[in-house]
Amino acid sequence: MAPKYRDGDAVVALNGKWISYAHTLFAAAAFLGAFVVGVQLHFHKIVQNEHFGYPDEWFPSVSATIGDRYPERSVFQVFIAITSGPRFALVFLWYLMTARPGSTLPKIVAGTGVFRTLTCGGWTYVTSTDDHDWHDIFMISYLVATLPWTLGCLALSPANRRAVKYRKILASLFFGTLVPLIYYFIQHKVHKVAGAYTKYAFFEWSLIIFDVGFDAITALDFDAFELVVRDVKGVSRGQLKTTADTVIEKEKDKPIGNTFGRGFLWSEAIDIAADVYNGFLFWTNLTAMPLLVWFFPLWHMGISGYEIFIISTVSPLIMAIPSVRSLVVRNNTLIHFLPISGLLAFLVQDPVYRLFTCGFSVFTGSLAWSASFYGDRAQTVRLESRIFAFSAGLIMSNVAKFAFQTNNPLWPVMHAENGGWNKLGLLFAVLAAVRSARRSFAQSSVSGGDYYPPSGKKGSAVLAGIGLGGLFFGMHSLLTDSSTMISWVWEGFPIRGPIQVPHGALTIFVMSVGFLFGLYNPRVAGSWTSFGIGSLGAAVLTNYSHWFGFYGGLAMAFYLMAVTPVFITSAVHHSPASTFGLGFCVWVFLTLFHVWVVAYAFVPGGPLVREHTDWLMTITMLCVGAGVFSSSVTQSSGSPKKNFVNPNSRRQRSYYVYALAVLQLFAVAIAYLRFPTNDYTPYHSNDKVVTAGIWTIHFSLDNDMWSSEQRMINLIRESELDVVGLLESDTQRIIMGNRDFTVLLAEELGMYVDFGPGPNKHTWGSALLSKFPIVNSTHHLLPSPVGELAPAIHATLDMYGEMVDVVVFHSGQEEDPEDRRLQSQYLSQLMGSSPRPLILLSYLVTKPLEGNYNTYVSDVSGMKDIDPSDWDRWCEYILYKKLKRTGYARISRSTITDTELQVGKFVIGQPEPEDDIRIPEEMVPEGQRFPALFRGEGVRGHRYHVFDEPRYWQ
């Protein structure tokens, strides 16, 4: 007999929208309940932060409200626990609504929703008071997962115009709020501005409202669902019959505005990831090669001959020969394996042969990519994929350097001992090349697509090549590191502009948005109006500092990335030799130009372009303008389909958005994890001792052409330096890898950092790292009418409550005596004008007690030599005034650089003695002694030398 209750009676039927209502209600009750209770019971306590309290701060942050005090913490935890039920149900219903056979995206979004719910429980029940680190881990995981959840919900939204509209508004408000949120957090944390945390709190609460509101929109979609509790055995007395059981079935066939989700396949996503990695490999090799070249003129102090490797990029010129072009294009898939050799260069110990290996990879890489663009000109979807890989590879290179604090971990100057990931990178490179080759062979039979014949109207090939050269140089010089443009606009303390962390993530974001804009709006990106905006940004970046200058840089970054697909698509209509070959020739010229403007004292004809970064920027934009002129002619003929990347490749473009979104997630997470703590402590604070050092570090390349940051960190830490001046430290140029190793040192050593003047000021750089807060700093360019510019940083530090000045200075070369005389007078007057105690950490190029030495150490400056009896100095000196000097030592460099580390010890708060009395070490208090680590043979080639032991004074 058939069961009596086969269909069953419905005990309860509930419309799906009530799940959304319950989620919104309990989430709001959790936060509002905690806020009301907290304000009523502990107002003054929850508005208090580490710097200020009421009345400077008068509105509590979310974290202080929900996690710091009882009973508001309990109120929040109870209601947020109740919220978890509707939350899981909401994620489940959203999955049911959006799931489609063969579609993976709904599963990803659902998994992200579950992950967000679990991490919410993490930062809810593990408060910052309980465990600050785990609270932050859960919190950042929740925020990072919010991006794919939001984008996924937008992509999968059913065809409900009202719901989609509200989702877009709330998502825009959520992510837009992050900008002022970060700004005011930096104002509070870094600048210690009174009231900034209150403003931060308003934006933090706004994020909660927008986040909860975004999920509340599901009520507009879930009203098509009915949740039914059905009695299938008749144990209840329910008499409510079910409504139409076909409701959900009807809804699942409803048209979905699924721009991104339809047909999502992991295999295609892996193909895109492989292409991006291939682009990353190209930029890795290209950015490494000038850095390796720089090693040789650096040690030769002039032209070395190895500069010839710069022209390894012009390999596309050989495709001017038709037979060669045909051979390269037909075998391009195989040629793409050759640049992998650049990742093997770390195995080569000899610097010369390492350069040869890297030069070969750049030669073949430039050839392979140029042939790829040209060979795919007939297939717009594949061409678009190549352009995306090329551009996203640049962005990935930025993210990698951002993650590894300045160096690309696959560069030939890296290995396992200094933080390199060469072997893992090599493995991925092989896998990516094989994957891309497999797809290329599979698509080799595809027809020519919508390519139009050579008889179509085209712009000038020469102008297109010049445009590519300007574009490549602009990208290489400014966009291969997220901190380069930030260093251009930095002017010292107090901070009035962006800092490398977290604002480097903003550069990466603008680059990504710029590329997508150019991809979807090629005619706008390639217009003269856009060129004018980009040129204006270049002018602002060149001539202004702080935030205004950085905004100009962002405008230029946006434009250069946007115009990339336009220029490449236009260039493929010509011979690759006349476009890409000529383009790389222009890149070579501009690269040498950008070296000449600062190295004018060491190169032929250098004085003609001395200090003319403005000329360089103007010529770069004029070259880009030539490309605009050529591409505008090309796009004026025929329909847009014939001139630009296929606009109907929506499915492929969805993967571009995913890939760039993943890179942005990494950038944001890295920025959060690297955010400076600013809670640094000197090594011997109980004794009020300051240990200061001066070191010329040769641009952080050691004697064997390896990156030397980790070795420098070890020596500075073991020397217990509280303050250190670094010279020859400006690495924000193409020939130095566009690195910012000073921030790496500051983060690893727990120090504040000031670097400058910036790379647009044409010096070899100076930097100051300090365990003490830098209250104020000014950058100086000293008189240099003939030779290279002499940089100086004049900073005021808060040392144990007393203001002490520190000057870091690099004078001109021996060949320019008049320059050095004028610089000595300028610096002497600068030091003499300071009424505070002062320490000079310097590179003076003079003999002790002779010549300009007597200007630096004089009644005008008021300075004293830390050890006048040290006869063996020529360059590095430590001078001081109005301080009690207690010790001096010289530590050998090993093979890190060609200059030793000089160190001095001072005691703050004690008067400067009238008599200098040398004392033995056993009479020196323990906290004022130098580390015993470097006595005798020392460690790793570092030892006390010249005197064989430190010197101490009473």
NUBA-39837 format. One record per residue (C-alpha): residue in one letter; x, y, z. Coordinates in steps of 0.5 Angstrom, whole numbers, padded with zeros to 4 digits, always signed. Layout:
N
AXYZ/...
//
This chain:
954
M+0000+0000+0000/A+0003+0007-0002/P+0004+0011+0004/K-0001+0016+0007/Y+0003+0022+0007/R+0007+0021+0001/D+0007+0028-0001/G+0006+0030+0006/D+0003+0036+0010/A+0006+0043+0011/V+0007+0045+0018/V+0010+0051+0017/A+0012+0055+0010/L+0016+0061+0011/N+0018+0066+0005/G+0026+0066+0004/K+0026+0074+0005/W+0025+0073+0012/I+0032+0070+0013/S+0035+0076+0010/Y+0031+0080+0015/A+0033+0076+0021/H+0040+0076+0019/T+0040+0084+0018/L+0036+0085+0025/F+0041+0081+0029/A+0047+0083+0026/A+0044+0090+0027/A+0042+0089+0034/A+0049+0086+0036/F+0053+0092+0034/L+0048+0097+0036/G+0047+0094+0042/A+0054+0094+0044/F+0055+0101+0042/V+0049+0103+0046/V+0051+0099+0052/G+0058+0102+0051/V+0057+0109+0051/Q+0052+0109+0057/L+0057+0105+0061/H+0064+0106+0059/F+0064+0112+0054/H+0071+0115+0056/K+0074+0109+0056/I+0072+0106+0050/V+0074+0113+0046/Q+0081+0113+0049/N+0087+0110+0045/E+0094+0110+0045/H+0095+0117+0044/F+0089+0121+0046/G+0083+0121+0050/Y+0076+0125+0051/P+0075+0131+0049/D+0080+0130+0043/E+0077+0123+0041/W+0069+0123+0043/F+0067+0117+0038/P+0069+0110+0039/S+0071+0105+0034/V+0068+0099+0033/S+0074+0094+0036/A+0074+0098+0042/T+0066+0098+0043/I+0065+0091+0041/G+0071+0088+0045/D+0074+0092+0050/R+0069+0092+0056/Y+0064+0088+0059/P+0058+0087+0059/E+0058+0091+0051/R+0062+0085+0049/S+0058+0080+0051/V+0052+0083+0048/F+0055+0083+0042/Q+0058+0076+0042/V+0051+0074+0044/F+0047+0077+0038/I+0053+0076+0033/A+0052+0068+0035/I+0045+0068+0034/T+0046+0072+0027/S+0051+0066+0025/G+0044+0061+0023/P+0041+0066+0019/R+0048+0068+0016/F+0049+0060+0014/A+0042+0060+0011/L+0043+0066+0007/V+0049+0063+0004/F+0046+0057+0002/L+0040+0060-0001/W+0044+0065-0005/Y+0048+0058-0008/L+0041+0055-0009/M+0039+0061-0013/T+0045+0062-0017/A+0048+0055-0018/R+0048+0052-0025/P+0050+0046-0028/G+0058+0046-0030/S+0059+0053-0027/T+0064+0053-0022/L+0063+0061-0019/P+0057+0060-0015/K+0061+0054-0011/I+0067+0059-0010/V+0062+0065-0008/A+0059+0060-0003/G+0065+0058+0000/T+0067+0065+0001/G+0061+0066+0004/V+0062+0061+0009/F+0069+0063+0010/R+0067+0070+0012/T+0062+0067+0017/L+0068+0063+0020/T+0073+0069+0020/C+0067+0073+0023/G+0067+0069+0029/G+0074+0069+0029/W+0075+0076+0030/T+0069+0076+0035/Y+0071+0071+0040/V+0078+0073+0040/T+0078+0080+0041/S+0085+0084+0041/T+0085+0084+0048/D+0085+0077+0048/D+0090+0076+0042/H+0092+0082+0038/D+0095+0078+0033/W+0090+0072+0032/H+0085+0078+0032/D+0088+0082+0026/I+0089+0075+0022/F+0081+0074+0023/M+0080+0081+0021/I+0084+0082+0015/S+0082+0075+0012/Y+0075+0077+0013/L+0076+0084+0010/V+0080+0080+0004/A+0074+0075+0003/T+0069+0081+0002/L+0072+0083-0004/P+0071+0076-0008/W+0064+0075-0004/T+0062+0082-0007/L+0064+0082-0014/G+0061+0074-0014/C+0055+0077-0012/L+0055+0082-0017/A+0057+0077-0022/L+0051+0072-0020/S+0046+0077-0019/P+0039+0075-0022/A+0036+0079-0027/N+0033+0084-0021/R+0034+0091-0023/R+0033+0094-0017/A+0037+0089-0013/V+0043+0090-0018/K+0042+0097-0017/Y+0043+0097-0009/R+0048+0092-0009/K+0052+0097-0014/I+0051+0103-0009/L+0053+0099-0003/A+0059+0096-0006/S+0062+0102-0009/L+0060+0106-0002/F+0064+0100+0002/F+0070+0100-0002/G+0070+0107-0003/T+0070+0108+0005/L+0076+0104+0005/V+0080+0110+0002/P+0079+0115+0008/L+0079+0110+0013/I+0086+0108+0011/Y+0088+0116+0011/Y+0085+0117+0018/F+0088+0111+0021/I+0095+0113+0018/Q+0094+0120+0021/H+0092+0117+0028/K+0098+0111+0028/V+0103+0115+0024/H+0102+0122+0025/K+0099+0122+0032/V+0094+0127+0030/A+0089+0129+0035/G+0081+0127+0033/A+0084+0123+0027/Y+0081+0116+0031/T+0074+0119+0032/K+0074+0120+0024/Y+0077+0114+0023/A+0071+0111+0027/F+0066+0114+0023/F+0068+0111+0017/E+0069+0104+0021/W+0062+0104+0023/S+0060+0106+0016/L+0063+0100+0013/I+0059+0096+0018/I+0053+0099+0015/F+0055+0098+0008/D+0057+0091+0009/V+0050+0089+0013/G+0046+0093+0008/F+0049+0089+0002/D+0047+0082+0005/A+0040+0085+0006/I+0039+0086-0001/T+0038+0079-0002/A+0031+0080+0001/L+0029+0083-0006/D+0031+0076-0009/F+0029+0071-0004/D+0022+0073-0004/A+0021+0068-0010/F+0023+0062-0005/E+0019+0059+0000/L+0022+0055+0006/V+0017+0049+0008/V+0017+0044+0014/R+0014+0038+0011/D+0011+0033+0015/V+0012+0026+0011/K+0010+0021+0017/G+0004+0025+0019/V+0007+0026+0026/S+0004+0033+0027/R-0002+0036+0027/G+0000+0041+0021/Q-0006+0042+0016/L-0002+0048+0012/K-0002+0045+0005/T+0004+0047+0001/T+0004+0052-0004/A+0006+0051-0011/D+0012+0046-0011/T+0015+0049-0017/V+0017+0056-0015/I+0024+0054-0014/E+0024+0050-0021/K+0021+0056-0024/E+0026+0061-0021/K+0032+0057-0023/D+0030+0058-0030/K+0030+0065-0029/P+0035+0069-0034/I+0041+0071-0030/G+0045+0077-0031/N+0051+0073-0030/T+0057+0077-0034/F+0062+0073-0030/G+0059+0066-0028/R+0057+0063-0034/G+0062+0058-0037/F+0067+0059-0031/L+0072+0053-0032/W+0078+0052-0028/S+0082+0050-0034/E+0081+0056-0037/A+0083+0060-0031/I+0089+0056-0031/D+0091+0058-0038/I+0090+0065-0036/A+0094+0064-0030/A+0100+0061-0034/D+0100+0067-0039/V+0100+0072-0033/Y+0106+0068-0031/N+0110+0068-0037/G+0109+0076-0037/F+0111+0076-0030/L+0117+0072-0033/F+0119+0077-0038/W+0118+0083-0034/T+0123+0080-0029/N+0128+0079-0034/L+0128+0086-0037/T+0128+0089-0030/A+0134+0085-0028/M+0138+0086-0034/P+0140+0093-0032/L+0141+0092-0025/L+0146+0087-0027/V+0149+0092-0032/W+0150+0097-0027/F+0154+0093-0022/F+0160+0094-0027/P+0160+0101-0028/L+0159+0102-0021/W+0166+0098-0019/H+0169+0101-0025/M+0167+0108-0023/G+0166+0110-0031/I+0164+0106-0037/S+0166+0099-0037/G+0164+0096-0043/Y+0158+0091-0041/E+0153+0097-0042/I+0153+0094-0049/F+0148+0089-0046/I+0143+0094-0045/I+0141+0093-0053/S+0139+0086-0052/T+0132+0088-0052/V+0133+0091-0059/S+0132+0083-0062/P+0126+0085-0066/L+0130+0088-0071/I+0132+0082-0074/M+0125+0081-0076/A+0126+0086-0081/I+0129+0080-0085/P+0123+0076-0088/S+0125+0069-0088/V+0127+0071-0080/R+0121+0074-0079/S+0117+0068-0082/L+0122+0063-0078/V+0121+0066-0071/V+0113+0067-0072/R+0112+0060-0074/N+0116+0057-0068/N+0114+0063-0063/T+0112+0058-0058/L+0118+0054-0058/I+0122+0061-0057/H+0118+0063-0051/F+0122+0057-0047/L+0128+0061-0048/P+0127+0066-0043/I+0127+0061-0038/S+0134+0061-0038/G+0134+0068-0034/L+0131+0064-0028/L+0138+0060-0028/A+0142+0065-0028/F+0142+0065-0020/L+0146+0058-0021/V+0152+0062-0025/Q+0157+0065-0019/D+0161+0069-0024/P+0158+0076-0025/V+0160+0077-0032/Y+0157+0070-0034/R+0151+0071-0030/L+0150+0078-0034/F+0151+0074-0041/T+0145+0069-0038/C+0141+0074-0037/G+0142+0078-0043/F+0140+0072-0047/S+0134+0071-0044/V+0132+0079-0045/F+0134+0078-0052/T+0130+0072-0053/G+0124+0075-0049/S+0124+0081-0053/L+0124+0077-0059/A+0118+0072-0057/W+0113+0077-0055/S+0114+0082-0061/A+0113+0076-0065/S+0107+0074-0061/F+0104+0080-0062/Y+0105+0080-0069/G+0103+0073-0070/D+0097+0074-0067/R+0094+0080-0071/A+0089+0076-0074/Q+0086+0073-0068/T+0083+0079-0064/V+0082+0074-0058/R+0089+0071-0058/L+0092+0078-0059/E+0088+0081-0053/S+0090+0075-0049/R+0097+0077-0050/I+0097+0084-0049/F+0093+0082-0042/A+0099+0077-0040/F+0104+0083-0042/S+0101+0088-0038/A+0098+0084-0032/G+0105+0081-0032/L+0108+0088-0030/I+0103+0088-0025/M+0104+0081-0022/S+0112+0084-0022/N+0110+0090-0017/V+0106+0085-0013/A+0112+0080-0012/K+0116+0086-0010/F+0111+0089-0006/A+0111+0082-0002/F+0118+0081-0002/Q+0119+0088+0001/T+0123+0091-0005/N+0127+0085-0009/N+0124+0081-0014/P+0125+0074-0011/L+0127+0071-0018/W+0132+0076-0020/P+0139+0073-0021/V+0142+0077-0015/M+0137+0073-0011/H+0139+0066-0008/A+0136+0062-0002/E+0141+0066+0003/N+0138+0073+0001/G+0131+0071+0001/G+0130+0069-0007/W+0125+0064-0009/N+0129+0062-0015/K+0128+0054-0016/L+0120+0055-0014/G+0120+0061-0019/L+0123+0056-0024/L+0119+0051-0023/F+0113+0055-0024/A+0116+0058-0031/V+0117+0051-0034/L+0110+0049-0032/A+0107+0056-0035/A+0111+0055-0041/V+0108+0048-0042/R+0101+0050-0041/S+0101+0056-0046/A+0105+0052-0051/R+0100+0046-0050/R+0094+0051-0052/S+0098+0055-0057/F+0099+0048-0061/A+0091+0047-0060/Q+0089+0053-0063/S+0094+0053-0069/S+0089+0051-0073/V+0084+0057-0072/S+0082+0062-0077/G+0085+0069-0078/G+0079+0072-0075/D+0077+0079-0076/Y+0084+0081-0079/Y+0084+0086-0085/P+0089+0086-0090/P+0095+0091-0091/S+0091+0095-0096/G+0087+0098-0090/K+0089+0105-0087/K+0094+0105-0082/G+0098+0110-0078/S+0106+0111-0079/A+0110+0105-0077/V+0116+0109-0075/L+0111+0113-0070/A+0108+0107-0068/G+0115+0105-0066/I+0117+0111-0063/G+0110+0111-0059/L+0112+0104-0056/G+0119+0106-0054/G+0116+0112-0050/L+0111+0107-0047/F+0116+0102-0045/F+0120+0107-0042/G+0115+0110-0038/M+0112+0103-0035/H+0119+0101-0034/S+0122+0107-0030/L+0116+0109-0026/L+0111+0103-0026/T+0116+0097-0024/D+0116+0098-0017/S+0110+0101-0013/S+0114+0105-0009/T+0118+0109-0015/M+0113+0115-0016/I+0112+0115-0008/S+0120+0116-0007/W+0119+0122-0013/V+0114+0126-0008/W+0117+0125-0001/E+0120+0131+0002/G+0121+0128+0009/F+0118+0129+0016/P+0113+0130+0018/I+0109+0126+0013/R+0105+0130+0008/G+0105+0125+0003/P+0104+0118+0001/I+0109+0113+0004/Q+0111+0106+0001/V+0107+0102+0005/P+0101+0102+0005/H+0100+0107-0001/G+0104+0102-0006/A+0098+0098-0006/L+0094+0104-0009/T+0099+0105-0015/I+0098+0097-0016/F+0090+0099-0016/V+0091+0104-0021/M+0095+0101-0026/S+0090+0095-0026/V+0084+0100-0027/G+0088+0103-0032/F+0089+0097-0036/L+0082+0095-0036/F+0079+0102-0038/G+0084+0102-0044/L+0081+0095-0046/Y+0074+0096-0045/N+0075+0104-0048/P+0080+0104-0053/R+0078+0110-0057/V+0077+0114-0051/A+0084+0111-0048/G+0087+0113-0055/S+0085+0120-0055/W+0088+0126-0055/T+0084+0128-0049/S+0087+0122-0045/F+0094+0124-0048/G+0093+0131-0045/I+0091+0128-0038/G+0097+0123-0038/S+0102+0129-0040/L+0099+0133-0035/G+0100+0128-0030/A+0107+0127-0032/A+0108+0135-0031/V+0105+0135-0024/L+0109+0129-0022/T+0116+0132-0024/N+0115+0139-0021/Y+0111+0138-0015/S+0111+0134-0008/H+0107+0131-0003/W+0100+0128-0005/F+0099+0133-0010/G+0105+0130-0014/F+0103+0123-0013/Y+0096+0124-0016/G+0100+0127-0022/G+0104+0120-0022/L+0097+0116-0021/A+0094+0120-0027/M+0100+0118-0031/A+0100+0111-0029/F+0093+0110-0031/Y+0094+0113-0037/L+0100+0109-0039/M+0097+0102-0037/A+0090+0104-0041/V+0094+0106-0047/T+0098+0100-0047/P+0093+0095-0051/V+0091+0101-0056/F+0099+0102-0058/I+0100+0094-0059/T+0094+0093-0063/S+0096+0099-0067/A+0103+0096-0068/V+0101+0089-0070/H+0099+0092-0077/H+0106+0094-0079/S+0113+0090-0079/P+0115+0088-0072/A+0122+0090-0074/S+0119+0097-0075/T+0115+0098-0069/F+0117+0093-0063/G+0125+0093-0066/L+0124+0101-0066/G+0121+0102-0060/F+0126+0098-0056/C+0131+0102-0059/V+0128+0108-0057/W+0127+0105-0050/V+0135+0104-0050/F+0136+0111-0052/L+0131+0114-0046/T+0134+0109-0041/L+0141+0112-0043/F+0138+0119-0042/H+0136+0117-0035/V+0142+0115-0033/W+0146+0121-0036/V+0142+0126-0032/V+0145+0123-0026/A+0151+0120-0028/Y+0154+0126-0032/A+0160+0127-0028/F+0162+0120-0031/V+0160+0119-0038/P+0161+0123-0044/G+0157+0129-0046/G+0154+0128-0039/P+0154+0135-0037/L+0149+0137-0043/V+0143+0133-0040/R+0146+0134-0033/E+0140+0135-0028/H+0135+0135-0034/T+0129+0130-0031/D+0124+0135-0034/W+0127+0134-0041/L+0127+0126-0040/M+0120+0127-0038/T+0118+0131-0044/I+0121+0127-0049/T+0118+0121-0046/M+0111+0124-0047/L+0113+0126-0054/C+0114+0119-0056/V+0108+0117-0053/G+0104+0123-0057/A+0107+0120-0063/G+0104+0113-0062/V+0097+0117-0061/F+0098+0120-0067/S+0099+0113-0071/S+0094+0109-0067/S+0089+0115-0068/V+0090+0114-0076/T+0089+0107-0075/Q+0083+0107-0071/S+0080+0112-0076/S+0079+0107-0081/G+0074+0102-0081/S+0069+0099-0075/P+0072+0099-0068/K+0072+0091-0069/K+0077+0092-0074/N+0082+0096-0070/F+0081+0094-0063/V+0081+0088-0059/N+0075+0084-0060/P+0070+0087-0056/N+0065+0081-0055/S+0071+0077-0052/R+0067+0077-0045/R+0068+0070-0043/Q+0076+0071-0043/R+0075+0078-0040/S+0072+0076-0034/Y+0078+0072-0033/Y+0082+0078-0033/V+0078+0081-0028/Y+0079+0075-0023/A+0086+0075-0024/L+0087+0083-0023/A+0082+0082-0017/V+0087+0076-0014/L+0093+0081-0015/Q+0089+0087-0011/L+0087+0082-0006/F+0095+0080-0005/A+0097+0087-0005/V+0092+0090+0000/A+0093+0084+0005/I+0101+0085+0004/A+0100+0093+0005/Y+0096+0091+0012/L+0101+0086+0014/R+0107+0091+0013/F+0104+0097+0016/P+0109+0100+0020/T+0108+0099+0028/N+0112+0105+0030/D+0113+0102+0037/Y+0121+0102+0036/T+0125+0101+0042/P+0133+0103+0042/Y+0138+0098+0044/H+0140+0101+0051/S+0134+0105+0053/N+0135+0104+0060/D+0142+0107+0060/K+0140+0113+0055/V+0145+0111+0050/V+0145+0112+0043/T+0149+0108+0038/A+0150+0112+0031/G+0153+0109+0025/I+0155+0111+0018/W+0156+0106+0012/T+0157+0107+0004/I+0153+0101+0002/H+0154+0101-0006/F+0147+0101-0008/S+0146+0094-0004/L+0150+0090-0009/D+0155+0086-0005/N+0162+0085-0008/D+0160+0079-0012/M+0153+0082-0015/W+0148+0079-0010/S+0143+0083-0006/S+0146+0085+0000/E+0140+0087+0004/Q+0140+0081+0009/R+0147+0081+0010/M+0146+0089+0012/I+0141+0088+0017/N+0145+0082+0020/L+0151+0087+0021/I+0146+0093+0023/R+0143+0089+0028/E+0149+0086+0031/S+0152+0092+0032/E+0146+0095+0036/L+0145+0101+0032/D+0140+0106+0034/V+0141+0111+0028/V+0145+0110+0022/G+0146+0114+0016/L+0147+0110+0009/L+0150+0113+0003/E+0150+0111-0004/S+0143+0109-0003/D+0138+0111-0008/T+0136+0105-0012/Q+0130+0108-0015/R+0132+0108-0022/I+0132+0103-0028/I+0139+0101-0027/M+0138+0100-0020/G+0132+0095-0021/N+0127+0101-0018/R+0128+0098-0011/D+0127+0101-0004/F+0131+0097+0000/T+0131+0103+0006/V+0124+0101+0007/L+0126+0094+0008/L+0131+0095+0013/A+0127+0100+0017/E+0121+0094+0017/E+0126+0089+0019/L+0130+0093+0024/G+0124+0096+0027/M+0126+0103+0025/Y+0124+0110+0022/V+0126+0112+0015/D+0128+0118+0011/F+0131+0118+0005/G+0132+0123+0000/P+0133+0127-0004/G+0129+0123-0009/P+0131+0120-0015/N+0128+0126-0019/K+0133+0130-0015/H+0139+0127-0019/T+0144+0125-0013/W+0146+0118-0011/G+0142+0118-0005/S+0142+0118+0003/A+0138+0115+0008/L+0137+0116+0015/L+0134+0110+0020/S+0133+0111+0027/K+0130+0108+0033/F+0128+0114+0035/P+0122+0118+0032/I+0124+0123+0027/V+0120+0130+0029/N+0122+0134+0023/S+0127+0133+0017/T+0130+0137+0011/H+0133+0135+0005/H+0139+0139+0002/L+0142+0139-0005/L+0149+0142-0003/P+0153+0147-0008/S+0156+0143-0014/P+0157+0147-0020/V+0162+0142-0023/G+0161+0135-0020/E+0156+0131-0018/L+0150+0133-0013/A+0152+0132-0006/P+0145+0130-0002/A+0144+0131+0006/I+0139+0130+0011/H+0138+0134+0017/A+0133+0131+0022/T+0131+0132+0029/L+0130+0126+0033/D+0127+0125+0039/M+0132+0122+0044/Y+0129+0120+0050/G+0125+0126+0051/E+0131+0131+0048/M+0131+0134+0041/V+0138+0132+0038/D+0140+0133+0030/V+0143+0128+0026/V+0146+0130+0019/V+0147+0125+0014/F+0151+0128+0008/H+0155+0125+0002/S+0160+0130-0001/G+0163+0131-0008/Q+0168+0127-0011/E+0176+0128-0010/E+0176+0131-0018/D+0172+0137-0016/P+0176+0141-0010/E+0172+0147-0011/D+0165+0143-0010/R+0168+0140-0004/R+0170+0147-0001/L+0163+0150-0002/Q+0160+0144+0001/S+0164+0144+0007/Q+0162+0152+0008/Y+0155+0150+0007/L+0155+0144+0011/S+0159+0148+0017/Q+0154+0154+0017/L+0148+0149+0017/M+0151+0145+0023/G+0153+0152+0026/S+0146+0154+0026/S+0143+0149+0030/P+0142+0150+0037/R+0141+0143+0039/P+0146+0137+0040/L+0148+0135+0033/I+0151+0128+0030/L+0154+0128+0023/L+0154+0122+0020/S+0158+0123+0013/Y+0162+0122+0007/L+0167+0128+0007/V+0173+0126+0002/T+0178+0129+0006/K+0184+0127+0010/P+0184+0128+0018/L+0186+0135+0021/E+0188+0137+0013/G+0184+0142+0008/N+0176+0142+0009/Y+0177+0138+0015/N+0178+0144+0019/T+0172+0147+0016/Y+0167+0142+0018/V+0171+0142+0025/S+0171+0149+0027/D+0168+0154+0031/V+0163+0156+0026/S+0160+0149+0026/G+0162+0148+0033/M+0163+0140+0031/K+0168+0136+0034/D+0171+0130+0031/I+0169+0123+0035/D+0177+0121+0035/P+0182+0126+0032/S+0187+0121+0033/D+0184+0116+0027/W+0189+0118+0022/D+0187+0112+0017/R+0180+0116+0015/W+0179+0119+0008/C+0172+0119+0007/E+0167+0117+0013/Y+0167+0121+0019/I+0163+0122+0025/L+0163+0129+0028/Y+0158+0131+0034/K+0157+0137+0039/K+0154+0138+0045/L+0154+0131+0047/K+0157+0126+0051/R+0162+0122+0047/T+0163+0115+0050/G+0166+0110+0045/Y+0168+0109+0037/A+0169+0103+0033/R+0170+0101+0026/I+0167+0095+0023/S+0170+0091+0017/R+0165+0090+0011/S+0167+0083+0009/T+0164+0083+0002/I+0158+0087+0003/T+0161+0093+0000/D+0167+0097-0001/T+0167+0101+0005/E+0167+0100+0013/L+0162+0101+0018/Q+0164+0107+0023/V+0160+0107+0030/G+0160+0112+0035/K+0156+0112+0042/F+0153+0118+0046/V+0150+0118+0052/I+0144+0123+0052/G+0142+0128+0058/Q+0149+0128+0061/P+0154+0134+0059/E+0159+0134+0054/P+0166+0133+0058/E+0171+0139+0058/D+0177+0134+0058/D+0178+0127+0053/I+0180+0122+0058/R+0181+0115+0055/I+0179+0109+0059/P+0179+0101+0059/E+0173+0097+0057/E+0173+0094+0064/M+0171+0101+0067/V+0165+0102+0062/P+0158+0101+0064/E+0156+0094+0061/G+0150+0098+0057/Q+0155+0103+0054/R+0160+0098+0051/F+0160+0095+0044/P+0158+0088+0042/A+0164+0083+0044/L+0162+0079+0038/F+0166+0083+0033/R+0173+0082+0037/G+0178+0078+0034/E+0176+0074+0028/G+0169+0077+0029/V+0164+0073+0025/R+0162+0073+0017/G+0168+0077+0016/H+0166+0083+0020/R+0171+0085+0026/Y+0174+0091+0029/H+0180+0093+0025/V+0185+0099+0025/F+0185+0099+0032/D+0183+0092+0033/E+0178+0094+0039/P+0173+0100+0040/R+0176+0106+0044/Y+0172+0109+0050/W+0172+0116+0053/Q+0170+0118+0060/
//
